[in-house]
Amino acid sequence: MSRYKAEVTVIPKDGVLDIQGKAVERTLVSNGYESVGEVRVGRFIRFVVEAGDESSASDIVRAAADDLLVNDLVESCTFILEPLP
């Protein structure tokens, strides 16, 4: 079995109201960062997966995201896998 570090990023889908993102955007702009816009605030989840190969690890991460980590009605996710020594 190989070990992989999974880093999952979950953010609200485009078109879904992101109150936290709007608050962060207003604060950034009011503090001089006028060029910042379209801020989205989400979650970052990191965990280790044991699997036979990278494809199997990817399947496990995708299943975990679909089952437990993401509300697919209002959120989307991306993830990165990195082999561990």
FIKOLZA-1660 file (N, C-alpha, C; in steps of 0.1 Angstrom, whole numbers, plus 5000, padded with zeros to 4 digits):
% residues 85
   i   px   py   pz ch aa at
   1 5008 4988 5000  A  M  N
   1 5000 5000 5000  A  M CA
   1 5009 5012 5000  A  M  C
   2 5004 5022 4993  A  S  N
   2 5011 5035 4992  A  S CA
   2 5003 5045 5000  A  S  C
   3 5010 5056 5004  A  R  N
   3 5003 5066 5012  A  R CA
   3 5003 5079 5003  A  R  C
   4 4992 5086 5004  A  Y  N
   4 4991 5099 4996  A  Y CA
   4 4985 5110 5005  A  Y  C
   5 4991 5122 5004  A  K  N
   5 4985 5133 5011  A  K CA
   5 4974 5139 5001  A  K  C
   6 4962 5140 5006  A  A  N
   6 4951 5146 4999  A  A CA
   6 4948 5160 5004  A  A  C
   7 4948 5170 4996  A  E  N
   7 4944 5184 4999  A  E CA
   7 4931 5188 4991  A  E  C
   8 4920 5189 4999  A  V  N
   8 4907 5192 4993  A  V CA
   8 4903 5206 4995  A  V  C
   9 4900 5213 4985  A  T  N
   9 4895 5227 4986  A  T CA
   9 4880 5227 4982  A  T  C
  10 4872 5232 4991  A  V  N
  10 4857 5233 4989  A  V CA
  10 4853 5248 4989  A  V  C
  11 4846 5252 4979  A  I  N
  11 4842 5266 4978  A  I CA
  11 4827 5267 4973  A  I  C
  12 4820 5278 4976  A  P  N
  12 4807 5279 4971  A  P CA
  12 4807 5280 4956  A  P  C
  13 4797 5274 4950  A  K  N
  13 4796 5274 4935  A  K CA
  13 4793 5289 4931  A  K  C
  14 4797 5292 4918  A  D  N
  14 4794 5305 4912  A  D CA
  14 4779 5306 4913  A  D  C
  15 4775 5318 4916  A  G  N
  15 4760 5321 4917  A  G CA
  15 4754 5319 4930  A  G  C
  16 4761 5312 4939  A  V  N
  16 4757 5310 4953  A  V CA
  16 4762 5321 4961  A  V  C
  17 4753 5328 4969  A  L  N
  17 4756 5339 4978  A  L CA
  17 4767 5334 4988  A  L  C
  18 4778 5342 4988  A  D  N
  18 4789 5339 4998  A  D CA
  18 4790 5351 5007  A  D  C
  19 4783 5350 5018  A  I  N
  19 4783 5362 5027  A  I CA
  19 4797 5364 5033  A  I  C
  20 4804 5353 5037  A  Q  N
  20 4818 5355 5042  A  Q CA
  20 4827 5361 5031  A  Q  C
  21 4826 5356 5019  A  G  N
  21 4834 5362 5008  A  G CA
  21 4832 5376 5006  A  G  C
  22 4819 5381 5007  A  K  N
  22 4816 5395 5005  A  K CA
  22 4821 5403 5017  A  K  C
  23 4821 5398 5029  A  A  N
  23 4826 5405 5040  A  A CA
  23 4842 5407 5039  A  A  C
  24 4848 5396 5035  A  V  N
  24 4863 5397 5033  A  V CA
  24 4866 5406 5022  A  V  C
  25 4859 5406 5011  A  E  N
  25 4861 5415 5000  A  E CA
  25 4859 5430 5004  A  E  C
  26 4849 5433 5012  A  R  N
  26 4847 5447 5016  A  R CA
  26 4858 5451 5025  A  R  C
  27 4863 5442 5034  A  T  N
  27 4874 5446 5043  A  T CA
  27 4887 5448 5035  A  T  C
  28 4889 5440 5025  A  L  N
  28 4901 5441 5017  A  L CA
  28 4901 5455 5010  A  L  C
  29 4890 5458 5003  A  V  N
  29 4888 5470 4996  A  V CA
  29 4889 5482 5005  A  V  C
  30 4883 5481 5017  A  S  N
  30 4884 5493 5026  A  S CA
  30 4897 5495 5032  A  S  C
  31 4906 5485 5031  A  N  N
  31 4920 5486 5036  A  N CA
  31 4930 5488 5025  A  N  C
  32 4925 5493 5013  A  G  N
  32 4934 5497 5003  A  G CA
  32 4936 5487 4991  A  G  C
  33 4930 5476 4992  A  Y  N
  33 4932 5466 4981  A  Y CA
  33 4920 5467 4971  A  Y  C
  34 4919 5479 4965  A  E  N
  34 4908 5481 4955  A  E CA
  34 4908 5472 4943  A  E  C
  35 4919 5466 4940  A  S  N
  35 4919 5457 4928  A  S CA
  35 4914 5443 4931  A  S  C
  36 4911 5440 4944  A  V  N
  36 4906 5427 4948  A  V CA
  36 4891 5426 4945  A  V  C
  37 4886 5415 4940  A  G  N
  37 4872 5413 4938  A  G CA
  37 4868 5398 4937  A  G  C
  38 4856 5396 4937  A  E  N
  38 4850 5382 4935  A  E CA
  38 4856 5372 4945  A  E  C
  39 4857 5376 4958  A  V  N
  39 4863 5368 4968  A  V CA
  39 4853 5357 4972  A  V  C
  40 4858 5345 4973  A  R  N
  40 4850 5333 4978  A  R CA
  40 4857 5327 4990  A  R  C
  41 4850 5324 5000  A  V  N
  41 4856 5318 5012  A  V CA
  41 4851 5304 5013  A  V  C
  42 4860 5294 5015  A  G  N
  42 4856 5280 5016  A  G CA
  42 4864 5273 5027  A  G  C
  43 4866 5260 5025  A  R  N
  43 4873 5252 5035  A  R CA
  43 4884 5245 5028  A  R  C
  44 4894 5242 5036  A  F  N
  44 4906 5234 5032  A  F CA
  44 4907 5222 5041  A  F  C
  45 4907 5210 5035  A  I  N
  45 4908 5198 5043  A  I CA
  45 4920 5189 5038  A  I  C
  46 4928 5185 5047  A  R  N
  46 4940 5177 5044  A  R CA
  46 4939 5164 5051  A  R  C
  47 4942 5153 5044  A  F  N
  47 4943 5140 5051  A  F CA
  47 4951 5131 5043  A  F  C
  48 4955 5119 5049  A  V  N
  48 4963 5109 5043  A  V CA
  48 4954 5097 5039  A  V  C
  49 4957 5092 5027  A  V  N
  49 4950 5081 5021  A  V CA
  49 4959 5070 5019  A  V  C
  50 4956 5057 5022  A  E  N
  50 4964 5046 5019  A  E CA
  50 4956 5038 5008  A  E  C
  51 4963 5036 4997  A  A  N
  51 4957 5029 4985  A  A CA
  51 4968 5022 4977  A  A  C
  52 4963 5013 4969  A  G  N
  52 4972 5005 4960  A  G CA
  52 4980 5014 4950  A  G  C
  53 4973 5024 4945  A  D  N
  53 4979 5033 4935  A  D CA
  53 4973 5046 4935  A  D  C
  54 4978 5056 4927  A  E  N
  54 4973 5069 4927  A  E CA
  54 4958 5070 4922  A  E  C
  55 4955 5062 4913  A  S  N
  55 4941 5062 4908  A  S CA
  55 4931 5057 4918  A  S  C
  56 4935 5047 4926  A  S  N
  56 4926 5043 4937  A  S CA
  56 4925 5053 4948  A  S  C
  57 4936 5060 4951  A  A  N
  57 4936 5071 4961  A  A CA
  57 4927 5082 4956  A  A  C
  58 4928 5085 4944  A  S  N
  58 4919 5096 4938  A  S CA
  58 4904 5092 4939  A  S  C
  59 4901 5079 4937  A  D  N
  59 4887 5074 4938  A  D CA
  59 4882 5076 4952  A  D  C
  60 4891 5073 4962  A  I  N
  60 4888 5074 4976  A  I CA
  60 4885 5088 4980  A  I  C
  61 4894 5097 4976  A  V  N
  61 4892 5111 4979  A  V CA
  61 4879 5117 4973  A  V  C
  62 4877 5113 4960  A  R  N
  62 4865 5118 4953  A  R CA
  62 4852 5113 4961  A  R  C
  63 4852 5100 4965  A  A  N
  63 4841 5094 4972  A  A CA
  63 4839 5101 4985  A  A  C
  64 4849 5104 4992  A  A  N
  64 4848 5110 5005  A  A CA
  64 4843 5124 5004  A  A  C
  65 4847 5131 4993  A  A  N
  65 4842 5145 4991  A  A CA
  65 4827 5144 4987  A  A  C
  66 4824 5135 4978  A  D  N
  66 4810 5134 4974  A  D CA
  66 4801 5130 4985  A  D  C
  67 4805 5121 4994  A  D  N
  67 4797 5116 5005  A  D CA
  67 4796 5125 5017  A  D  C
  68 4807 5131 5020  A  L  N
  68 4808 5138 5033  A  L CA
  68 4813 5152 5033  A  L  C
  69 4821 5156 5024  A  L  N
  69 4828 5169 5026  A  L CA
  69 4822 5180 5018  A  L  C
  70 4814 5177 5008  A  V  N
  70 4809 5187 4999  A  V CA
  70 4793 5186 4998  A  V  C
  71 4787 5197 4999  A  N  N
  71 4772 5198 4996  A  N CA
  71 4771 5202 4981  A  N  C
  72 4770 5192 4972  A  D  N
  72 4771 5194 4958  A  D CA
  72 4760 5204 4952  A  D  C
  73 4750 5207 4960  A  L  N
  73 4740 5217 4956  A  L CA
  73 4745 5231 4955  A  L  C
  74 4754 5234 4965  A  V  N
  74 4759 5248 4966  A  V CA
  74 4774 5249 4966  A  V  C
  75 4781 5238 4966  A  E  N
  75 4796 5238 4967  A  E CA
  75 4802 5230 4956  A  E  C
  76 4815 5233 4953  A  S  N
  76 4823 5225 4944  A  S CA
  76 4836 5223 4951  A  S  C
  77 4844 5213 4946  A  C  N
  77 4857 5210 4952  A  C CA
  77 4867 5206 4941  A  C  C
  78 4879 5209 4945  A  T  N
  78 4891 5204 4938  A  T CA
  78 4900 5197 4948  A  T  C
  79 4908 5188 4943  A  F  N
  79 4918 5182 4952  A  F CA
  79 4931 5179 4945  A  F  C
  80 4941 5178 4953  A  I  N
  80 4955 5175 4949  A  I CA
  80 4959 5163 4957  A  I  C
  81 4965 5153 4950  A  L  N
  81 4972 5142 4957  A  L CA
  81 4987 5142 4955  A  L  C
  82 4994 5139 4966  A  E  N
  82 5008 5139 4966  A  E CA
  82 5013 5126 4972  A  E  C
  83 5021 5118 4965  A  P  N
  83 5027 5106 4972  A  P CA
  83 5035 5110 4984  A  P  C
  84 5034 5102 4994  A  L  N
  84 5042 5103 5006  A  L CA
  84 5053 5093 5006  A  L  C
  85 5064 5096 5012  A  P  N
  85 5075 5086 5013  A  P CA
  85 5072 5074 5022  A  P  C
% end
